[in-house]
């Protein structure tokens, strides 16, 4: 035991008191300075992010409203060059709605170590500002447009990095000042310390033994005349005894430590095979959610936690190693955690001590948590199953657009095996239907937008053409360089055939509508011809000889009506016989006039007035008859709706043609009361109709949608419009076509 005295030396009291007082003063001064400086710096940074929030608010709101994602991403990226900002997150509700998501998220964060501005990637969900050591404050701002609608949210995170740098400088400065003060004090006390302490200590040191053959030899130190050094001598003598006792234990613990290091710092276990005692390291227990004292050192503690399905193989591998059949014990199994869940463990071990019979006495090893690796392997297997079993064809290429892999659906659709297309270009599927400019634009979109999608006709191994809907996406690495292209396509040949049948069905339906219009248009000319010819016949039968001039006038009237009928026949024949794929440049205003000629008698007979507001010379390069068919379908839809109104009610159709920003806008609206809200989203669906079966097939507006969107590369929409005309308020459906 150490010998102690009740009194303390005056040297000890004065020295420790002096150093304690100086230390307390320096610590208080440094702490106050540190806190004050930190508060001021943080206020400055918070002010900076408030200013940034005000500056960005309106600009980003405008960009969100105009769906200019790139513009506001560039804006916030430039703002990120302020060192006060750790990151900016934007939630774009409008773009998210277009994409079918709650919001579109984007943003950037500052990597202070790399001094880089890096885009946020939300799919991984691996980055959190709150977990960033440099984060200390955030500013959330709802982005509200001029209509007081919330279109997004902006969050700005403050950067603590520069604050920490300045604070570290303060700490270093305080340490330097303290070092100067302590150095000065040390110089003053040096002489006294040397005389009072150093010389007696040197005598003690020389009394200590030396190290020989990696073993420390100790001898007893003689007591000193000084009270303090007598105490120190006795303390050292007692410690040497304890050191000798712990020396053997130290060698054993050192071996455990070395093996733990070699095991990459994972959980360590040390199994005494003979006694079934096991040492489990603190890390081993924490890995399973236990505190150090919650697991005893028994073999059963480990055995009972192994998953029942894995237990047999675990002991089989242990026995194989004990029999010398393997160099190390190695097994992957599941171990039960404190919360009842299981973790996958990579268990490795080796026998380090055997008896004279070669039987294992001591077995040590490590536990490595491989749960994430197993989860990743499972996900990879699932991804592989999807890749191989999906109905969509998948093709993966490298950055040089050379095929690396294809799935079973690709093989079924194209007829090519993986061996036949590997390292080749996707152009092996290329048909001769598209000019080089088509593929150049596709490649340009991939390079600039990162994706391309659309309908395309390709050629299979047998030379047969097939239609597909193709989506190509670029895969980039962390440096922003393209690593791969992934193409996913669906064979839509059957769908295209069905669309062709629907088009033919719609065309047949249009023929029926046209025949009705012909009947209306021919009724008056035929009546005039019949009247004129009957008059001439009666005059001849009654012996009346009309003059030559009268006969010529009558024949001229018959000829005029006959020419009108001939012109009408040519108009209808042209509509039904012209090639629907021919593309010419034509004036849309003249096309609307042509449609009016075809339907005006049907409208007149149903007391419908058509009001036109047409701008001339609006030219479009497309198939004229396709546009005529689309417009006739809309006209007929309005006609059917207005037929339900009584004769006393005013029946109106308004048609306007304008040009805006190089786009041709056609608006057609009626006053039939509009489309019921529960049906308005379905009006362009195939076979959808609110009419009786005898009045419609439900494909007219569907084909109009297909013609405008796919074949004329435009857009069409429908809304219920409320408007005033001649001091009366009307409600009706309004179709808006943009070409």
C-alpha positions in Angstrom: 0.0 0.0 0.0 1.1 3.6 -0.6 2.4 5.5 2.4 0.6 8.9 2.8 1.1 11.9 5.0 -1.6 14.3 6.3 0.3 17.5 5.4 1.2 18.8 2.0 4.4 20.6 1.2 4.4 24.4 0.8 6.1 24.1 -2.6 3.2 22.0 -3.9 0.5 24.3 -2.5 2.1 27.5 -3.9 3.0 26.0 -7.2 -0.4 24.5 -7.9 -2.3 27.5 -6.6 -0.3 29.9 -8.9 -0.8 27.8 -12.0 -4.4 27.2 -11.2 -5.2 30.9 -10.9 -3.4 31.7 -14.1 -5.2 28.9 -15.9 -8.6 29.9 -14.7 -8.1 33.5 -15.8 -6.9 32.5 -19.2 -9.8 30.0 -19.6 -12.4 32.5 -18.6 -11.0 35.2 -20.9 -10.7 32.8 -23.8 -14.2 31.4 -23.3 -15.9 34.8 -23.2 -14.0 35.9 -26.3 -14.9 32.6 -28.0 -18.6 32.8 -27.2 -18.9 36.5 -28.2 -17.1 36.0 -31.4 -19.1 32.9 -32.3 -22.4 34.8 -31.7 -21.3 37.7 -33.9 -20.1 35.4 -36.7 -23.3 33.4 -36.6 -25.5 36.5 -36.7 -23.5 37.6 -39.8 -24.0 34.3 -41.5 -27.8 34.2 -40.6 -28.1 37.7 -42.0 -26.4 36.5 -45.2 -28.8 33.6 -45.7 -31.8 36.0 -45.1 -30.5 38.3 -47.8 -30.0 35.4 -50.1 -33.5 34.2 -49.4 -34.9 37.6 -50.3 -32.9 37.8 -53.4 -33.8 34.4 -54.7 -37.5 34.3 -53.7 -39.1 36.1 -56.6 -36.6 35.0 -59.3 -37.0 31.3 -58.5 -40.8 31.6 -58.2 -40.9 33.1 -61.8 -38.6 30.3 -63.1 -40.8 27.6 -61.4 -43.9 29.1 -63.0 -42.2 29.0 -66.4 -40.8 25.5 -65.8 -37.3 26.8 -66.3 -35.5 24.2 -64.1 -32.1 24.8 -65.6 -32.4 28.6 -65.0 -33.2 28.4 -61.3 -30.6 25.6 -60.8 -28.0 27.9 -62.3 -29.2 30.7 -60.1 -29.0 28.8 -56.9 -25.6 27.3 -57.9 -24.2 30.8 -58.4 -25.7 31.9 -55.1 -23.8 28.9 -53.5 -20.5 30.6 -54.1 -21.2 32.7 -51.0 -19.2 31.0 -48.3 -21.9 31.6 -45.8 -24.2 29.1 -47.5 -23.8 25.3 -46.9 -26.6 24.3 -49.2 -29.9 25.3 -51.0 -32.8 22.9 -51.5 -35.7 23.7 -53.9 -39.0 21.8 -54.0 -40.7 22.6 -57.3 -44.4 21.6 -56.9 -45.4 22.6 -60.5 -42.7 20.5 -62.2 -43.4 17.7 -59.7 -47.0 17.7 -60.7 -46.1 17.4 -64.4 -43.8 14.5 -63.6 -46.5 12.8 -61.6 -44.8 13.4 -58.3 -45.6 15.5 -55.2 -42.6 17.7 -56.1 -39.4 17.9 -58.1 -36.5 18.3 -55.7 -33.2 19.8 -56.6 -30.4 21.8 -55.0 -26.7 22.1 -54.2 -24.5 21.7 -51.2 -21.0 22.8 -50.4 -18.3 20.2 -49.8 -16.0 22.3 -47.6 -13.3 19.7 -47.6 -13.2 19.6 -51.5 -14.2 23.3 -51.8 -16.8 22.3 -54.4 -20.4 23.0 -55.1 -22.1 19.6 -55.6 -25.7 18.8 -56.8 -28.0 17.1 -54.3 -29.2 13.6 -55.3 -32.5 12.8 -53.5 -33.1 9.3 -54.9 -30.4 7.9 -52.6 -31.7 9.6 -49.5 -28.1 9.4 -48.1 -27.5 13.1 -47.6 -28.9 15.2 -44.7 -27.8 18.7 -43.9 -28.8 18.2 -40.2 -26.1 15.5 -40.0 -23.5 17.7 -41.6 -20.9 18.9 -39.0 -20.9 22.3 -40.8 -24.7 22.9 -40.4 -26.1 25.2 -37.7 -29.1 27.1 -39.0 -31.6 27.0 -41.9 -34.0 29.4 -43.5 -37.2 28.0 -45.0 -39.2 30.1 -47.5 -42.5 29.2 -49.2 -42.4 30.3 -52.9 -45.6 32.1 -53.6 -46.6 33.4 -57.1 -48.6 36.6 -57.8 -51.8 34.7 -57.4 -50.8 33.7 -53.8 -50.4 30.1 -54.8 -47.6 28.1 -53.2 -45.5 26.8 -56.2 -42.6 25.5 -54.2 -40.4 25.7 -51.2 -36.8 26.9 -50.7 -34.5 25.9 -47.8 -31.2 27.7 -47.3 -28.7 26.1 -44.9 -26.0 28.2 -43.1 -22.4 27.2 -43.3 -20.6 26.9 -40.0 -17.3 26.0 -41.7 -15.8 29.5 -41.9 -17.0 30.3 -38.4 -15.2 27.2 -37.1 -12.0 28.3 -39.0 -12.1 31.7 -37.3 -12.8 30.2 -33.9 -10.0 27.8 -34.4 -7.7 30.8 -35.1 -8.9 32.3 -31.8 -8.2 29.1 -29.9 -4.8 28.8 -31.5 -4.1 32.4 -30.6 -5.2 31.8 -27.0 -3.0 28.7 -26.8 -0.1 30.7 -28.1 -0.6 33.4 -25.5 -0.9 30.8 -22.8 2.2 29.2 -24.0 4.1 32.5 -23.8 2.8 33.0 -20.2 3.6 29.5 -19.1 7.0 29.7 -20.7 7.8 32.9 -18.9 6.7 31.4 -15.6 8.7 28.2 -16.4 11.9 30.3 -16.9 11.4 32.0 -13.6 10.7 28.7 -11.8 13.3 26.7 -13.7 16.2 27.4 -11.3 14.1 26.5 -8.3 12.6 23.4 -9.9 16.0 22.2 -10.9 17.4 22.5 -7.5 14.4 21.3 -5.6 13.0 18.6 -8.0 15.4 17.6 -10.9 18.3 16.5 -8.9 16.4 14.3 -6.5 14.4 12.8 -9.5 17.7 12.0 -11.3 18.7 10.0 -8.3 15.4 8.1 -8.4 15.8 7.4 -12.2 19.3 6.0 -11.8 17.9 3.6 -9.1 15.4 2.2 -11.6 16.5 -1.0 -13.4 16.7 -1.4 -17.2 15.0 -3.4 -20.0 16.7 -6.6 -21.0 15.6 -9.3 -23.5 12.2 -7.6 -23.8 11.5 -8.0 -20.0 11.6 -5.1 -17.6 13.6 -5.6 -14.4 12.8 -3.5 -11.3 14.7 -2.8 -8.1 13.6 -1.1 -4.9 14.2 2.7 -4.7 15.7 4.0 -1.4 13.7 6.6 0.5 14.7 10.3 0.2 15.2 12.8 2.9 12.5 15.0 1.5 9.0 14.2 2.5 7.7 14.5 -1.0 10.3 12.3 -2.6 10.0 9.7 0.1 6.3 9.5 -0.8 7.2 9.3 -4.5 9.8 6.5 -3.8 7.2 4.5 -1.9 4.6 5.0 -4.7 7.0 3.8 -7.4 8.0 0.7 -5.4 4.3 -0.2 -5.0 3.6 0.4 -8.7 6.5 -1.9 -9.8 4.9 -4.7 -8.0 1.6 -4.1 -9.8 3.4 -3.8 -13.2 5.0 -7.1 -12.7 1.6 -8.6 -11.9 0.0 -7.1 -15.0 2.9 -7.9 -17.3 1.6 -11.4 -18.2 -1.9 -10.1 -18.7 -0.6 -7.3 -20.9 1.0 -9.8 -23.3 -2.3 -11.7 -23.7 -4.3 -8.5 -24.2 -1.7 -7.3 -26.7 -2.2 -10.4 -28.7 -6.0 -9.8 -28.7 -5.5 -6.2 -29.7 -3.3 -7.2 -32.6 -5.7 -9.7 -33.9 -8.6 -7.2 -33.5 -6.6 -4.7 -35.6 -6.0 -7.4 -38.2 -9.7 -8.1 -38.2 -10.3 -4.5 -39.3 -11.5 -3.4 -35.9 -14.7 -5.5 -35.8 -16.1 -7.4 -32.9 -13.6 -9.8 -31.2 -14.3 -13.1 -29.6 -11.9 -15.4 -27.7 -13.2 -18.9 -27.0 -11.7 -21.2 -24.4 -12.7 -24.5 -26.0 -12.1 -26.5 -22.9 -14.1 -24.4 -20.4 -16.6 -23.0 -22.9 -15.8 -19.5 -21.6 -15.8 -16.8 -24.3 -14.5 -13.3 -24.2 -16.8 -11.0 -26.2 -15.4 -7.5 -27.0 -17.4 -4.4 -26.3 -17.7 -3.9 -30.1 -19.1 -7.4 -30.5 -21.9 -6.7 -28.0 -22.6 -3.2 -29.4 -23.0 -4.7 -32.9 -26.0 -6.6 -31.6 -27.4 -3.7 -29.6 -26.2 -4.9 -26.1 -24.3 -3.0 -23.4 -21.1 -4.5 -22.1 -22.7 -5.9 -19.0 -25.7 -7.4 -20.7 -23.9 -10.4 -22.2 -22.0 -12.9 -20.0 -18.9 -14.8 -21.1 -20.6 -18.1 -21.9 -20.5 -20.0 -25.2 -24.3 -20.3 -25.0 -24.6 -16.5 -25.3 -23.4 -16.9 -28.9 -25.0 -20.2 -29.9 -28.5 -19.3 -28.8 -28.5 -16.2 -31.0 -27.6 -17.9 -34.3 -30.5 -18.3 -36.7 -31.8 -21.9 -36.5 -31.5 -22.3 -40.3 -27.8 -21.4 -40.1 -26.8 -23.2 -37.0 -25.9 -26.6 -38.6 -23.6 -25.1 -41.2 -21.9 -22.9 -38.6 -20.9 -25.9 -36.4 -19.9 -27.9 -39.5 -17.4 -25.2 -40.5 -16.1 -25.0 -37.0 -15.5 -28.7 -36.9 -13.8 -28.7 -40.3 -11.3 -26.1 -39.0 -10.7 -28.0 -35.8 -9.9 -31.1 -37.8 -7.4 -29.1 -39.9 -9.4 -29.3 -43.1 -9.4 -25.5 -43.5 -6.8 -22.9 -42.8 -9.3 -20.6 -41.1 -12.8 -20.8 -39.9 -15.1 -18.8 -42.2 -18.9 -18.6 -42.2 -21.7 -16.2 -43.0 -24.8 -16.5 -40.8 -27.5 -14.5 -39.1 -27.3 -13.5 -35.4 -30.2 -12.2 -33.4 -30.0 -8.7 -32.0 -31.4 -7.3 -28.8 -34.4 -5.8 -30.6 -35.3 -9.2 -32.1 -34.1 -8.5 -35.6 -31.3 -10.4 -37.3 -28.0 -9.2 -38.7 -25.8 -10.9 -41.2 -22.4 -11.6 -39.7 -19.2 -12.6 -41.4 -17.6 -14.8 -38.8 -13.8 -15.5 -39.1 -11.5 -17.3 -36.7 -8.4 -19.4 -36.1 -7.1 -21.8 -33.5 -4.2 -20.3 -31.7 -3.5 -22.9 -29.0 -3.6 -26.7 -29.0 -2.7 -29.4 -26.5 -0.2 -32.2 -27.0 -2.8 -34.3 -28.8 -3.5 -31.5 -31.3 -6.9 -30.7 -29.8 -8.0 -27.1 -29.9 -7.8 -25.2 -26.7 -8.1 -21.6 -27.7 -10.1 -20.3 -30.7 -10.2 -16.5 -31.5 -11.9 -14.6 -34.2 -13.9 -11.6 -35.3 -17.5 -10.6 -36.2 -18.1 -8.3 -39.2 -21.5 -6.8 -39.9 -22.3 -7.6 -43.5 -26.0 -6.9 -43.4 -25.8 -4.0 -45.9 -23.8 -6.2 -48.3 -26.4 -8.9 -48.1 -29.1 -6.4 -48.7 -27.3 -5.1 -51.7 -26.8 -8.7 -53.0 -30.6 -9.3 -52.6 -31.4 -6.0 -54.4 -29.0 -7.0 -57.2 -30.7 -10.4 -57.5 -34.1 -8.7 -57.6 -32.8 -6.2 -60.2 -31.5 -9.1 -62.3 -34.8 -10.9 -62.0 -36.6 -7.8 -63.3 -34.0 -7.4 -66.0 -34.6 -10.9 -67.3 -38.3 -11.2 -66.8 -39.8 -7.8 -67.8 -41.8 -7.7 -71.0 -39.9 -4.6 -72.1 -36.7 -5.0 -74.1 -33.6 -3.6 -72.3 -30.2 -2.8 -73.9 -27.2 -1.4 -72.0 -24.3 0.2 -73.8 -21.0 1.8 -72.7 -20.0 5.4 -73.3 -18.9 4.6 -76.8 -22.5 3.2 -77.5 -21.2 -0.4 -77.7 -23.7 -3.0 -76.5 -22.7 -4.6 -73.2 -25.9 -6.5 -72.3 -29.5 -7.2 -73.4 -32.3 -9.0 -71.7 -34.6 -11.9 -72.8 -37.4 -9.5 -74.1 -34.8 -7.9 -76.4 -33.9 -11.3 -77.8 -37.5 -12.2 -78.3 -38.4 -9.0 -80.1 -35.2 -8.5 -82.3 -34.2 -12.2 -82.8 -30.6 -11.3 -81.9 -28.8 -13.2 -79.1 -26.5 -11.4 -76.7 -23.5 -13.0 -78.4 -24.6 -11.6 -81.8 -24.9 -8.0 -80.6 -22.3 -7.7 -77.8 -19.7 -4.9 -78.5 -21.8 -3.8 -81.6 -23.6 -0.6 -82.1 -27.4 -0.4 -81.7 -27.5 0.6 -85.4 -27.7 -3.1 -86.2 -31.5 -2.5 -85.6 -31.6 0.6 -87.7 -34.3 0.8 -90.4 -34.0 2.9 -93.5 -37.1 4.9 -92.7 -35.4 7.9 -91.0 -32.9 10.5 -92.3 -29.5 11.0 -90.6 -30.9 14.2 -89.1 -33.3 12.1 -87.0 -30.5 10.2 -85.4 -28.4 13.3 -85.0 -31.2 15.0 -83.1 -31.6 11.9 -80.9 -27.9 11.9 -80.1 -28.0 15.6 -79.4 -30.9 15.2 -76.9 -29.0 12.4 -75.1 -25.9 14.6 -74.7 -27.8 17.8 -73.6 -31.0 16.5 -71.9 -29.8 13.1 -70.7 -32.7 11.2 -72.3 -34.7 10.6 -75.5 -38.0 8.9 -75.9 -40.5 8.4 -78.7 -41.9 6.0 -81.2 -39.5 4.5 -83.8 -39.5 1.7 -86.4 -36.6 -0.7 -86.2 -35.6 -3.8 -88.1 -35.2 -7.3 -86.5 -32.7 -10.0 -87.4 -35.0 -11.3 -90.1 -35.3 -7.9 -91.7 -38.9 -7.4 -90.6 -39.8 -3.9 -89.5 -41.5 -3.5 -86.1 -42.8 -0.5 -84.2 -41.5 0.3 -80.7 -41.8 3.0 -78.0 -38.2 3.6 -77.0 -36.8 5.4 -74.0 -33.0 6.0 -73.7 -31.4 7.4 -70.6 -27.8 8.4 -69.9 -26.0 7.1 -66.7 -23.3 9.5 -65.4 -20.6 8.9 -62.8 -19.7 11.2 -59.9 -17.6 13.4 -62.2 -20.5 14.0 -64.5 -19.1 11.9 -67.4 -21.3 9.4 -69.2 -20.6 5.7 -68.3 -23.6 4.0 -69.9 -26.7 4.4 -72.0 -29.8 2.3 -71.1 -32.5 1.8 -73.7 -35.9 0.4 -72.8 -38.4 -0.3 -75.5 -41.9 -1.8 -75.8 -43.1 -3.5 -79.0 -46.1 -1.5 -80.1 -46.7 -3.1 -83.5 -50.1 -4.5 -82.4 -51.0 -1.1 -80.9 -50.1 0.6 -84.1 -52.3 -1.8 -86.0 -55.2 -1.1 -83.6 -54.6 2.6 -84.1 -54.8 2.1 -87.9 -58.1 0.2 -87.5 -59.4 3.0 -85.3 -58.3 5.6 -87.9 -60.1 3.6 -90.7 -63.2 3.3 -88.4 -63.1 7.1 -87.8 -62.7 7.7 -91.5 -65.6 5.4 -92.3 -67.6 7.3 -89.7 -66.6 10.6 -91.4 -67.8 9.2 -94.7 -71.2 8.7 -93.2 -71.2 12.3 -91.9 -70.1 13.5 -95.4 -72.9 11.6 -97.2 -75.3 13.4 -95.0 -73.8 16.7 -95.8 -73.9 15.8 -99.6 -77.6 15.1 -99.2 -78.2 18.5 -97.7 -76.1 20.3 -100.3 -77.6 18.5 -103.3 -81.3 19.0 -102.3 -81.6 22.6 -103.5 -79.6 22.2 -106.8 -81.6 19.1 -107.7 -84.8 20.8 -106.9 -83.8 23.7 -109.2 -82.8 21.3 -112.0 -86.1 19.4 -111.6 -88.2 22.6 -111.8 -86.4 24.0 -114.9 -86.6 20.7 -116.8 -90.2 20.1 -115.8 -91.2 23.6 -117.0 -89.6 23.0 -120.4 -91.4 19.6 -120.7 -94.8 21.1 -119.9 -94.3 23.9 -122.5 -93.5 21.3 -125.1 -96.4 19.1 -124.2 -98.8 22.0 -124.3 -97.5 23.1 -127.7 -96.0 26.3 -126.3 -92.8 27.1 -128.2 -90.6 29.2 -125.9 -88.2 31.5 -127.5 -84.6 30.6 -128.0 -83.5 33.0 -125.3 -85.9 31.5 -122.8 -84.6 28.0 -123.6 -81.0 29.2 -123.3 -81.7 30.8 -119.9 -83.4 27.6 -118.6 -80.5 25.4 -119.9 -78.0 27.9 -118.3 -79.7 27.5 -114.9 -79.6 23.7 -115.3 -75.9 23.9 -116.2 -75.0 26.1 -113.2 -76.7 23.7 -110.8 -75.0 20.7 -112.5 -71.5 22.4 -112.2 -72.3 23.1 -108.5 -73.0 19.4 -108.0 -69.9 18.5 -109.9 -67.7 20.8 -107.7 -69.3 19.3 -104.6 -68.5 15.8 -105.8 -64.9 16.8 -106.5 -64.5 18.3 -103.0 -65.7 15.1 -101.3 -63.8 12.8 -103.7 -60.6 14.8 -103.0 -61.2 14.3 -99.2 -61.6 10.6 -99.4 -59.0 9.7 -102.1 -56.0 11.9 -101.3 -53.1 10.2 -99.6 -53.2 10.9 -95.9 -49.4 10.9 -95.6 -48.7 13.6 -98.2 -47.2 16.7 -96.6 -47.7 20.1 -98.3 -47.7 23.7 -97.2 -51.2 25.2 -97.1 -53.0 28.2 -95.6 -55.0 27.0 -92.6 -57.6 29.8 -93.1 -58.4 28.2 -96.5 -58.7 24.8 -94.9 -61.3 26.2 -92.4 -63.2 27.7 -95.3 -63.2 24.3 -97.0 -64.6 22.7 -93.8 -67.2 25.4 -93.7 -68.3 24.5 -97.2 -68.6 20.8 -96.2 -70.8 21.3 -93.1 -72.7 24.6 -93.7 -75.9 23.0 -95.0 -76.1 20.6 -92.0 -75.6 23.6 -89.7 -78.2 25.7 -91.6 -80.8 23.0 -91.4 -80.3 22.9 -87.6 -80.5 26.7 -87.3 -76.8 26.9 -86.1 -74.9 30.2 -86.7 -71.1 30.0 -87.1 -69.1 33.1 -86.2 -65.6 33.3 -87.7 -62.6 35.4 -86.6 -59.9 34.3 -89.0 -56.4 35.7 -89.7 -55.4 35.0 -93.3 -52.1 33.6 -94.5 -51.3 31.3 -91.6 -49.3 28.6 -93.3 -48.7 25.0 -92.0 -46.6 22.2 -93.5 -48.6 19.0 -92.9 -51.3 16.8 -94.4 -54.2 19.1 -95.1 -56.9 16.3 -95.1 -55.8 15.1 -91.7 -56.5 18.6 -90.3 -59.8 18.7 -92.2 -60.9 15.4 -90.6 -59.9 16.6 -87.2 -61.9 19.8 -87.5 -64.9 18.1 -89.0 -65.0 15.8 -85.9 -65.0 18.8 -83.6 -67.7 20.6 -85.8 -69.9 17.4 -85.7 -69.4 17.1 -81.9 -70.7 20.7 -81.5 -73.5 20.0 -84.0 -74.7 17.0 -82.0 -74.6 18.9 -78.8 -76.5 21.9 -80.2 -79.2 19.6 -81.7 -80.5 19.1 -78.2 -81.4 22.8 -77.8 -84.9 23.9 -78.8 -85.5 25.9 -82.0 -86.3 29.0 -80.0 -82.8 29.0 -78.4 -79.9 30.6 -80.1 -77.4 28.0 -81.4 -73.9 29.4 -81.8 -70.4 28.2 -82.8 -67.4 30.5 -82.7 -64.3 29.7 -84.7 -61.1 31.8 -84.4 -57.7 31.4 -86.1 -54.7 33.4 -84.7 -50.9 33.2 -84.7 -49.0 33.7 -81.4 -45.2 33.2 -80.9 -44.9 31.3 -84.3 -47.7 29.0 -83.2 -51.1 28.7 -84.9 -54.0 28.7 -82.4 -57.4 27.4 -83.5 -60.3 27.9 -81.0 -63.7 26.3 -81.5 -66.5 26.9 -78.9 -70.2 26.4 -78.8 -73.0 27.5 -76.5 -74.4 24.0 -75.8 -73.8 24.1 -72.0 -70.4 22.5 -71.8 -69.1 19.0 -70.9 -70.1 17.6 -67.5 -67.1 17.9 -65.2 -67.1 14.1 -64.5 -66.6 13.5 -68.2 -64.3 16.3 -69.3 -61.1 14.2 -68.7 -62.5 11.4 -70.8 -63.6 13.1 -74.0 -60.5 12.0 -75.9 -60.7 8.4 -74.7 -61.5 5.8 -77.4 -65.1 4.7 -77.6 -66.2 7.2 -74.9 -69.5 9.0 -75.7 -72.4 10.5 -73.8 -74.6 10.0 -76.8 -76.9 7.1 -77.6 -75.3 4.2 -79.5 -77.3 5.2 -82.6 -75.8 8.7 -82.6 -72.1 8.1 -82.2 -69.2 5.5 -81.9 -67.1 7.6 -79.4 -64.0 7.5 -81.7 -64.3 10.9 -83.4 -62.6 13.0 -80.7 -60.2 10.2 -79.9 -58.9 10.2 -83.5 -58.9 14.0 -83.5 -56.6 13.9 -80.5 -54.4 11.3 -82.2 -54.2 13.3 -85.4 -53.4 16.6 -83.7 -50.9 15.2 -81.2 -49.1 12.5 -83.1 -49.5 13.2 -86.8 -49.6 17.0 -86.8 -47.2 17.3 -83.8 -49.5 19.7 -82.0 -51.7 19.8 -78.9 -55.4 19.8 -78.3 -57.3 20.5 -75.1 -60.9 21.1 -74.0 -62.4 23.3 -71.3 -65.8 24.6 -70.4 -65.9 28.3 -71.3 -68.2 31.0 -70.0 -68.4 34.1 -72.2 -70.7 36.9 -73.3 -72.1 37.6 -76.8 -74.6 40.4 -77.7 -75.1 41.1 -74.0 -76.0 37.4 -73.3 -73.9 35.0 -71.2 -73.3 31.6 -72.6 -71.5 28.4 -71.5 -70.1 25.8 -73.9 -67.2 23.5 -74.6 -64.1 25.1 -76.1 -61.5 23.1 -78.0 -58.1 24.7 -78.4 -55.7 23.4 -81.0 -52.0 24.6 -81.1 -50.0 23.8 -84.2 
